[in-house]
Amino acid sequence: MLDSFEILTTSGVVLWSKKYAPTSPAIINSLITNVFIEERTLPGAGVADDVSAENNPPYKYDQHTCKWTTVKELGLIFVAVYRSLLHLSWIDKLVDNIKTIFVDLYGDQLRKPHTTIVKVAFDDYFDQQVRELEKTALNKDTKVAESTALRAEAPASVTQDLRDEPPPLPGILSRGASKNNYKDLTSNESTPIATPDTSRPSTPASHILTGKGGPGGKGSRRSRKAAHTPTYASSGDELVSRKGKSSKSAAPKKGRKWDADGLADEDSDTPLDYSAPTNGATSGEDEGRPGTMEEVDQASWGSKTAKGQFVLKDLDDQVNSILASAKEKKADSTATSTGIVGSSISVLGGLFRNVVGGKTLSKEDLDKAMKGMEDHLLRKNVAREAAVRLCEGVERELIGVKTGNFESVQTRIQTAMESSLRKILTPTNSLDLLREINAVTEPSTLSLQKRRPYVISIVGVNGVGKSTNLSKICFYLLQNKYKVLVVACDTFRSGAVEQLAVHVRNLKELTSREGGEVELYQKGYGKDAANVAKDAVTFAAQEGYDVVLIDTAGRRHNDQRLMSSLEKFAKFANPDKILMVGEALVGTDSVAQARNFNEAFGAGRSLDGFIISKCDTVGDMVGTLVSMVHATNVPVLFVGVGQHYQDIRTLSVKWAVEKLLSSN
């Protein structure tokens, strides 16, 4: 993809550079000679003016292309180099954004007279922009490809109807694997997993939260539905009966065959149970497997406080605020110079073009605009009832307001919408998880409470990423030197215990350098999940663990039989926090999911927070956040933004508001 990026001065001093592939110095030298010294550039490109990279013609040298822009005031040149065969639609945006961020961070130093040394630490800001723009471009390309394929395959009548349907969801990024050769849990042979392409300027391909496919994946869930597994006892009445086939004990064992749908052709009633035969806490180690997990840089996903606590970053607030500020300044200068405000009108401001100045707004004046605003929110995956509540909040703010000029109306609309969104998303209680854990594990001398472990339980529907996000939270807690016990209470899905064992094994390797301890508590399959959880909490208290993380079986939110077992689970485990994992791409069904889970734990007990997974797959369609919080008044505690253990963030309300109000 991108080969290199350089920031240099017009006098030839390189202030900062990043290389992803070896490139010849002749490329940059040729650009400087021909474009900046001899000014051999295409018509329409203004080297003397600070124009965007999109307006500057690309410079080609040998097999490479350079995209560039300048800052005349500071004498800076920003250059991105990539292979000419590639079409990088996001490269112009990258160059312009990097210019904006760099000037904001280091412009004051460069403006000082007689400056000879400028300390530049710019890698994190650059990597953040590359990741964000790559994901945005990938989501757009996926939408176009899927839409084109649908139209090509569907009849004319079907194609016509597709225009009324919501846009196809972005393709989920392939869940890659790390450089490790995970050992096949069903055999004695090791199967290597494909190593990702490290030449791409994206998130490092280490600590990826997936292993080898096989028993316990989607295929085994379908197998259970097709009645290909024996009867298991689980928490509540989660039973699957099987009739018909009898065991052929005398026949020789045959290798399993998996069809195209992932269903196993079984001739035996033997359970697919590959968990360790021992009960209680296990280390999850796989003997013979070398410790090859790469170290994670703490600065890439959080920071240390003055008290030594490791706290998570929120969603790129600093970079986003820099870019937003620069965009506002540019819009203001454009409006001032041209006298036209249309260029800076947001999507919401555009809905109020018919509102004239000098009158008091009434409900009739706002009806059409409110309908347009509601449609905009629905396109962002906000559930209808949440969208209606937001629009009603904006309407209450605007009715009776006397309008001035158009700019003041637009500002008032924007402020009212942000206020309504913040009222929904801002939590009413503290979300300081570390403080709550310390209050339980290290009670003050004045408190009568005895020391005990802090218990967190993870629940949710099938396939949303409960085990994955539990592992991310565990990694976060291990950075704070806690002793964590991971409990496998999904005693129903084949492979669930082994999946957690792999995570625990990886986390032990990653945290051996940082401190903190983690162990796995499991009793295999076919056990009652509520009893396993209760025994695990007792074990953790005896062994001095700080935190207990309990994984549970996925269940359909509209299946009363499966949901009823959660009440028993909550009474037996008595968790301090019950967190539900919800997918960012689930759409309006998120309201029913959130409400059903919130009411499933019995009188006086409800959800304590949400973890919204797969936010990196939906672009700016983050309405699920609003829908789930609106339906339950339960706050969002964490947001999942990738495939790695460190890809977890706390929710930034400002970020969510910007995404929902964007016009993309």
C-alpha positions in Angstrom: 0.0 0.0 0.0 1.7 3.2 1.2 5.5 3.0 0.8 6.6 6.1 2.7 5.6 9.4 4.1 7.9 12.3 4.7 7.6 15.8 6.3 10.5 18.1 5.3 11.4 21.7 5.1 12.0 23.7 1.9 15.7 23.9 3.0 16.0 20.1 2.8 15.7 19.1 6.5 13.6 16.0 7.1 11.5 16.6 10.3 9.8 13.2 10.4 9.4 10.2 8.1 7.9 6.8 8.1 8.7 3.9 5.7 6.8 0.8 5.1 8.9 -0.4 2.2 12.5 0.5 0.9 12.3 3.5 -1.4 15.0 5.3 -3.2 16.0 8.8 -2.0 15.9 9.8 -5.7 12.1 9.9 -5.6 11.8 12.8 -3.2 14.9 14.5 -4.6 13.3 14.4 -8.1 10.1 15.8 -6.7 11.9 18.7 -5.1 14.0 19.4 -8.1 11.3 19.3 -10.7 8.3 20.7 -8.8 9.8 23.1 -6.2 13.1 24.3 -7.7 12.5 24.2 -11.5 8.7 24.4 -11.1 8.0 21.8 -13.8 4.5 21.0 -12.7 1.1 20.7 -14.4 -1.1 23.7 -15.0 -3.5 24.5 -12.2 -1.2 23.5 -9.4 -0.2 26.3 -7.1 3.2 25.5 -5.5 3.3 29.0 -3.9 -0.1 28.6 -2.2 -1.2 26.2 0.6 -3.7 24.2 -1.5 -5.0 20.7 -0.7 -3.2 17.6 -2.0 -6.2 16.8 -4.2 -5.6 20.0 -6.2 -1.9 19.3 -6.6 -1.1 17.0 -9.5 0.5 13.7 -8.6 4.2 13.5 -9.4 5.4 10.2 -11.0 9.0 8.9 -10.9 10.0 5.5 -12.1 7.3 3.1 -10.7 6.2 5.4 -7.9 3.7 8.3 -7.4 4.0 11.2 -5.0 1.1 13.1 -3.5 2.1 16.3 -1.8 1.1 19.5 -0.3 2.8 22.5 1.4 2.6 25.0 4.1 4.1 28.2 2.8 4.2 30.1 6.1 6.3 27.4 7.8 8.2 26.2 4.7 7.0 22.6 5.1 6.4 19.9 2.4 4.3 16.8 3.1 4.9 13.9 0.7 3.3 10.5 0.4 5.0 7.9 -1.8 3.2 4.8 -3.2 3.3 2.4 -6.1 1.8 3.8 -9.3 -0.1 0.6 -10.0 -2.2 1.1 -6.8 -5.3 3.2 -6.6 -5.4 4.7 -3.1 -8.6 6.7 -2.9 -7.8 8.0 0.6 -4.2 9.2 0.0 -5.2 12.9 -0.7 -7.2 12.9 2.6 -4.3 11.4 4.5 -1.8 14.1 3.2 -4.2 16.9 4.1 -5.1 15.6 7.5 -1.4 15.0 8.4 -0.6 18.5 7.4 -3.4 19.9 9.6 -2.5 17.7 12.6 1.3 18.4 12.3 0.9 22.1 12.0 -1.4 22.2 15.0 1.0 20.2 17.2 4.3 21.7 16.1 3.5 25.0 14.3 4.2 27.1 17.3 7.7 25.6 17.7 8.5 26.2 14.0 7.3 29.8 14.1 9.8 30.7 16.8 12.8 32.7 15.5 16.2 30.9 15.4 14.6 27.5 16.0 17.2 24.8 15.5 15.7 21.7 17.2 12.2 20.5 17.0 11.3 17.3 18.9 8.8 15.4 16.9 6.9 12.3 18.3 4.3 11.9 15.5 4.1 8.1 14.9 0.9 7.5 16.9 -1.0 10.4 15.2 0.1 9.2 11.8 -0.8 5.5 12.5 -4.3 6.6 13.8 -5.1 8.4 10.5 -3.8 5.6 8.3 -6.0 3.1 10.2 -9.1 5.3 10.1 -8.9 6.2 6.4 -8.1 2.7 5.4 -11.1 1.4 7.2 -13.3 4.1 5.7 -12.1 3.3 2.2 -12.6 -0.5 2.8 -16.1 0.0 4.0 -17.1 2.1 1.0 -15.5 -0.3 -1.4 -17.3 -3.2 0.2 -20.7 -1.4 0.0 -20.1 -0.6 -3.7 -19.1 -4.2 -4.5 -22.0 -5.8 -2.7 -24.5 -3.4 -4.2 -23.1 -4.0 -7.7 -23.2 -7.8 -7.2 -26.8 -7.7 -6.0 -28.0 -5.6 -9.0 -26.1 -7.9 -11.4 -27.7 -11.1 -10.0 -31.2 -9.9 -9.2 -34.0 -9.5 -11.8 -35.0 -6.1 -12.9 -38.0 -6.0 -10.6 -35.9 -6.9 -7.6 -33.2 -4.4 -8.5 -35.8 -1.7 -8.6 -37.0 -2.5 -5.1 -33.4 -2.4 -3.7 -33.5 1.3 -3.7 -36.0 1.4 -0.9 -33.9 -1.0 1.3 -31.2 0.2 3.7 -27.6 0.1 2.4 -25.9 -3.3 2.7 -23.8 -3.6 5.9 -20.1 -3.2 5.4 -18.2 -6.5 5.0 -16.7 -7.8 8.2 -13.0 -7.7 8.1 -11.5 -11.2 7.9 -10.6 -12.3 11.4 -7.0 -13.1 10.8 -4.5 -15.1 12.9 -1.3 -14.2 14.6 2.1 -15.4 13.7 1.7 -18.3 16.2 1.1 -21.9 15.0 -1.8 -22.8 17.2 -2.0 -26.4 18.0 -5.0 -28.3 16.7 -7.0 -29.3 19.8 -8.3 -32.4 18.1 -5.0 -34.0 17.0 -1.3 -34.2 17.8 -0.3 -32.2 14.7 0.3 -28.5 14.5 -1.3 -26.6 11.7 0.3 -23.3 10.7 -2.0 -20.3 10.2 -1.4 -17.8 7.4 0.7 -14.9 8.5 -0.8 -11.6 7.5 0.9 -9.2 5.1 3.0 -6.9 7.4 3.8 -4.5 4.6 0.3 -2.9 5.0 0.4 0.3 7.1 -2.3 -0.9 9.4 -2.7 -2.3 12.9 0.1 -4.7 13.7 -1.0 -8.3 13.0 -0.2 -9.7 16.4 -2.4 -10.7 19.3 -5.3 -11.3 16.9 -8.2 -12.8 18.8 -8.8 -15.9 16.7 -7.3 -19.3 16.4 -7.8 -22.3 14.1 -11.3 -23.1 13.0 -12.8 -26.4 13.8 -15.1 -28.0 16.5 -16.7 -25.2 18.4 -17.1 -22.7 15.6 -20.2 -21.8 13.6 -20.3 -25.3 12.2 -20.8 -26.9 15.6 -23.7 -24.5 16.4 -25.4 -25.5 13.2 -24.7 -29.1 14.1 -26.5 -28.8 17.3 -29.5 -27.2 15.6 -29.5 -30.2 13.2 -29.6 -32.6 16.2 -26.1 -34.0 15.6 -24.9 -33.7 19.2 -25.9 -35.7 22.3 -28.0 -34.3 25.2 -26.2 -31.9 27.5 -27.4 -30.5 30.9 -26.8 -26.8 31.1 -27.9 -23.8 33.1 -31.7 -23.9 33.3 -33.4 -25.9 30.6 -30.9 -25.5 27.8 -31.3 -29.1 26.6 -31.0 -30.6 23.1 -32.5 -34.0 22.6 -31.4 -36.5 20.1 -33.3 -39.5 18.8 -32.6 -42.2 16.3 -28.9 -43.1 15.8 -27.3 -45.6 18.2 -23.6 -45.8 19.1 -21.5 -48.2 17.1 -18.9 -49.0 19.7 -17.6 -52.0 17.8 -16.9 -50.1 14.6 -13.4 -48.6 14.0 -13.2 -44.8 14.6 -13.5 -42.8 11.4 -12.2 -39.3 10.7 -14.8 -36.5 10.9 -16.0 -35.0 7.7 -17.3 -31.5 7.5 -19.6 -30.5 4.6 -19.9 -27.1 2.9 -22.3 -25.8 5.5 -20.0 -26.7 8.4 -22.0 -29.7 9.6 -20.2 -32.7 10.9 -21.1 -36.2 9.6 -21.1 -38.0 12.9 -21.4 -41.8 13.3 -20.8 -41.7 17.0 -22.6 -40.2 20.0 -19.3 -39.2 21.6 -19.5 -35.5 22.8 -17.2 -33.0 21.1 -15.5 -32.3 24.5 -11.8 -31.5 24.2 -11.6 -29.5 27.4 -9.0 -30.4 30.0 -10.0 -33.5 32.1 -9.2 -31.7 35.4 -11.6 -29.4 37.2 -11.0 -26.1 38.7 -8.4 -23.5 37.7 -6.1 -24.4 34.9 -3.3 -22.4 33.3 -4.5 -22.9 29.7 -0.9 -23.7 28.7 -0.2 -25.6 25.5 3.0 -27.6 26.1 5.5 -27.4 23.3 4.2 -24.1 22.0 6.8 -21.4 22.1 6.0 -18.0 23.6 5.9 -15.8 20.4 3.3 -13.2 21.3 4.6 -9.8 20.6 4.7 -7.1 23.2 1.9 -4.4 23.1 2.9 -0.8 23.4 0.7 0.6 26.3 0.8 4.1 24.7 -1.1 2.8 21.7 -4.3 2.2 23.6 -4.1 3.9 27.0 -1.9 5.9 29.4 -0.8 5.8 33.0 -2.2 8.2 35.6 -0.3 9.9 38.3 -1.4 7.1 40.7 0.0 4.4 38.4 -3.4 3.2 37.0 -3.6 2.3 33.4 -6.6 4.0 31.8 -8.0 3.4 28.3 -8.1 6.0 25.5 -11.4 7.1 24.2 -12.1 7.1 20.5 -9.4 9.4 19.0 -10.8 12.5 20.5 -7.5 14.5 20.2 -7.1 13.9 16.5 -10.7 14.4 15.7 -10.9 17.7 17.6 -7.8 19.0 15.7 -9.3 18.1 12.3 -12.8 19.4 13.3 -11.3 22.7 14.4 -9.4 23.1 11.2 -12.5 22.3 9.2 -14.5 24.9 11.1 -11.9 27.6 10.5 -11.7 26.8 6.8 -15.5 26.9 6.6 -15.7 30.3 8.4 -13.0 31.8 6.2 -14.8 30.6 3.1 -18.1 32.0 4.2 -16.5 35.4 5.1 -14.7 35.7 1.8 -17.5 34.6 -0.5 -20.6 35.7 1.5 -22.1 32.2 0.9 -22.8 30.0 3.9 -23.9 27.0 1.9 -20.4 25.4 1.8 -20.4 25.1 5.6 -23.9 23.8 6.1 -24.1 20.4 7.8 -26.6 17.8 6.9 -28.9 19.0 9.7 -28.6 22.6 8.7 -29.6 21.7 5.1 -32.9 20.5 6.4 -33.8 24.0 7.5 -33.1 25.9 4.3 -36.8 27.0 4.2 -36.5 28.6 7.6 -36.3 32.4 7.1 -34.8 34.9 9.6 -36.8 37.3 11.7 -39.7 35.1 12.8 -40.7 33.0 15.8 -40.5 29.3 15.0 -43.7 27.2 15.3 -44.4 23.5 15.1 -45.6 23.9 11.5 -42.3 25.5 10.5 -40.4 22.5 11.8 -42.5 19.5 10.7 -40.8 19.0 7.4 -37.3 19.4 8.8 -38.1 17.1 11.7 -39.1 14.4 9.3 -35.9 14.8 7.4 -33.9 14.6 10.6 -35.7 11.4 11.6 -34.9 9.8 8.3 -31.2 10.8 8.6 -31.0 9.1 12.1 -32.7 6.0 10.8 -30.0 5.7 8.1 -27.4 5.8 10.9 -29.0 2.6 12.5 -30.9 4.5 15.2 -34.1 2.7 16.1 -37.2 4.6 15.2 -38.4 5.2 18.8 -35.0 6.6 19.7 -35.0 8.8 16.6 -38.4 10.1 17.4 -37.3 11.0 21.0 -34.3 12.8 19.7 -36.3 14.8 17.2 -38.9 15.7 19.9 -36.1 17.0 22.0 -34.8 19.2 19.2 -38.3 20.4 18.5 -38.8 21.5 22.1 -35.6 23.5 22.0 -36.5 25.3 18.8 -40.3 26.1 19.1 -40.7 29.7 20.2 -37.2 30.7 19.2 -37.0 33.9 17.2 -34.6 33.4 14.2 -31.9 35.8 13.3 -29.7 35.2 10.2 -29.3 31.8 8.8 -26.0 31.1 10.6 -27.6 31.6 14.0 -30.5 29.1 13.0 -28.0 26.5 12.0 -26.0 26.9 15.1 -29.1 26.6 17.3 -30.2 23.4 15.5 -26.7 21.8 15.9 -26.7 22.7 19.6 -30.2 21.4 20.2 -29.3 18.1 18.5 -26.1 17.6 20.3 -27.9 18.4 23.6 -30.5 15.7 22.9 -27.9 13.1 22.0 -25.8 13.9 25.1 -28.8 13.5 27.4 -29.3 10.0 26.1 -25.6 8.9 25.9 -24.2 10.5 29.0 -24.3 8.1 32.0 -26.0 9.1 35.2 -23.5 7.3 37.4 -19.8 6.8 37.6 -18.2 4.4 35.1 -14.8 4.3 36.8 -14.3 0.5 36.8 -10.9 0.6 38.5 -12.2 2.6 41.4 -15.0 0.1 42.0 -12.7 -2.8 41.8 -10.3 -1.2 44.3 -13.2 -0.4 46.7 -14.1 -4.1 46.9 -10.6 -5.7 46.8 -9.0 -3.1 49.1 -11.7 -1.9 51.5 -10.8 0.9 53.9 -10.2 0.3 57.5 -13.4 2.1 58.4 -15.5 -0.2 56.3 -16.9 -3.4 57.7 -16.8 -5.1 54.3 -14.3 -7.9 54.0 -12.0 -8.3 51.1 -13.5 -10.3 48.2 -13.0 -10.6 44.4 -14.9 -8.2 42.1 -17.1 -10.3 39.8 -18.0 -9.3 36.2 -20.3 -11.4 34.0 -20.6 -11.1 30.2 -23.9 -12.0 28.5 -25.3 -11.5 25.0 -26.8 -13.3 22.0 -24.9 -15.8 20.0 -21.9 -14.7 18.0 -21.6 -11.1 19.2 -18.1 -11.6 20.6 -18.6 -12.3 24.3 -15.4 -14.4 24.8 -13.4 -12.0 22.6 -14.4 -8.9 24.5 -14.0 -10.7 27.9 -10.4 -11.3 26.8 -9.9 -7.6 25.9 -11.2 -6.5 29.3 -9.0 -9.1 31.0 -6.0 -7.7 29.1 -6.9 -4.2 30.3 -7.2 -5.4 33.9 -3.9 -7.2 33.7 -2.2 -3.9 32.7 -3.3 -2.7 36.2 -1.6 -5.7 37.8 -4.8 -7.4 38.9 -5.0 -11.1 39.6 -7.8 -12.3 37.3 -9.7 -15.6 37.2 -11.4 -16.3 33.8 -14.4 -18.7 34.3 -15.8 -20.9 31.4 -19.5 -21.0 32.1 -20.4 -21.7 28.5 -20.9 -25.4 29.1 -23.1 -25.8 26.1 -21.2 -24.7 22.9 -18.5 -27.1 21.7 -15.1 -25.5 21.7 -16.1 -22.6 24.1 -13.8 -23.9 26.9 -10.9 -24.4 24.4 -11.4 -20.9 23.0 -11.0 -19.3 26.5 -8.0 -21.6 27.1 -6.3 -20.2 24.0 -7.0 -16.6 25.1 -5.7 -17.3 28.7 -2.5 -18.8 27.2 -1.9 -15.8 25.0 -2.7 -13.3 27.8 -0.3 -15.1 30.1 2.5 -14.6 27.6 1.6 -10.9 27.0 1.5 -10.0 30.6 4.5 -11.9 31.8 6.5 -8.8 31.1 4.0 -6.3 32.7 2.7 -8.0 35.8 -0.7 -9.3 36.7 -1.8 -12.9 36.8 -4.5 -14.8 34.9 -5.8 -18.4 35.2 -8.7 -20.3 33.7 -11.4 -22.0 35.8 -13.3 -24.7 34.0 -15.2 -27.9 34.6 -15.7 -29.0 31.0 -19.1 -29.4 29.3 -22.5 -30.6 30.4 -22.4 -28.9 33.8 -24.9 -26.4 35.3 -23.4 -23.0 34.5 -24.9 -21.3 37.6 -23.2 -23.9 39.9 -19.9 -23.5 38.0 -20.0 -19.8 38.5 -20.8 -20.1 42.2 -17.9 -22.5 42.8 -15.5 -20.3 40.8 -16.3 -17.2 42.9 -15.7 -19.2 46.1 -12.4 -20.6 44.7 -11.3 -17.0 43.7 -12.0 -15.7 47.3 -10.0 -18.6 48.8 -7.0 -18.1 46.4 -6.9 -14.3 46.6 -8.0 -13.3 43.1 -8.9 -9.7 42.5 -11.3 -10.0 39.6 -13.5 -12.9 38.3 -14.5 -12.7 34.7 -17.4 -15.0 33.8 -18.1 -16.1 30.3 -21.7 -17.3 29.6 -23.4 -19.2 26.8 -25.0 -17.2 24.0 -28.8 -17.3 23.8 -31.5 -15.8 21.7 -33.1 -12.9 23.4 -36.6 -13.9 22.3 -36.4 -17.5 23.6 -38.0 -17.4 27.1 -36.8 -20.9 28.0 -33.1 -19.9 27.4 -33.4 -16.5 29.0 -35.1 -17.8 32.2 -31.8 -19.5 33.3 -30.2 -16.0 33.7 -32.1 -15.3 36.9 -30.7 -18.4 38.5 -27.3 -17.5 37.2 -27.4 -14.0 38.7 -28.5 -15.3 42.1 -25.8 -18.0 42.3 -22.9 -15.9 40.9 -24.0 -12.5 42.4 -21.9 -10.5 40.0 -21.0 -6.9 40.8 -21.4 -6.0 37.1 -23.4 -7.6 34.4 -22.2 -6.4 31.0 -24.1 -7.2 27.7 -22.2 -7.4 24.5 -24.1 -5.9 21.5 -23.0 -5.6 17.9 -22.7 -2.2 16.3 -24.1 -3.7 13.1 -27.1 -5.4 14.5 -29.5 -2.6 13.5 -32.9 -1.9 15.1 -33.2 -5.3 16.7 -30.8 -4.0 19.3 -33.7 -2.5 21.2 -35.4 -5.8 21.8 -32.1 -7.5 22.7 -31.3 -4.8 25.3 -34.7 -4.8 26.9 -35.0 -8.6 27.1 -31.6 -9.1 28.7 -32.2 -6.1 31.0 -35.3 -7.7 32.4 -34.0 -11.3 32.5 -32.2 -11.3 35.9 -35.2 -11.1 38.2 -36.6 -8.4 40.4 -34.1 -5.8 41.6 -31.3 -6.8 39.2 -30.6 -5.5 35.7 -27.7 -4.9 33.3 -25.0 -2.5 34.5 -23.4 -1.6 31.1 -23.0 -2.4 27.4 -20.0 -3.4 25.4 -20.6 -2.4 21.8 -18.5 -4.7 19.6 -17.4 -4.4 15.9 -17.6 -0.6 15.8 -14.7 -0.8 13.3 -17.1 -2.4 10.7 -19.9 0.1 10.5 -18.2 3.4 9.7 -20.4 6.3 10.9 -23.6 4.1 11.3 -23.2 3.9 15.0 -26.9 4.4 15.9 -26.9 1.1 17.8 -25.3 3.0 20.7 -28.2 5.4 20.9 -30.8 2.7 20.5 -29.6 0.4 23.3 -29.0 3.2 25.8 -32.3 4.8 25.0 -34.2 1.5 25.5 -32.7 0.7 28.9 -31.0 3.8 30.4 -28.0 1.5 30.8 -24.7 3.2 29.8 -22.0 2.1 27.3 -18.9 1.0 29.2 -16.6 -0.1 26.4 -16.4 0.0 22.7 -14.6 -2.7 20.6 -12.7 -1.3 17.6 -10.7 -4.1 16.2 -9.4 -7.7 16.3 -6.6 -7.3 18.9 -6.5 -7.5 22.6 -5.7 -3.8 22.9 -8.6 -2.8 20.6 -11.0 -1.7 23.3 -11.9 1.9 24.2 -14.1 3.8 26.5 -17.0 5.6 24.8 -16.5 9.2 23.8 -19.9 10.9 23.6 -18.4 13.7 21.5 -17.2 11.1 18.9 -20.6 9.4 18.8 -22.4 12.8 18.3 -20.0 13.7 15.4 -20.6 10.3 13.7 -24.4 10.6 14.0 -24.5 14.2 12.7 -22.1 13.5 9.8 -23.5 13.6 6.3 -21.7 10.6 5.0 
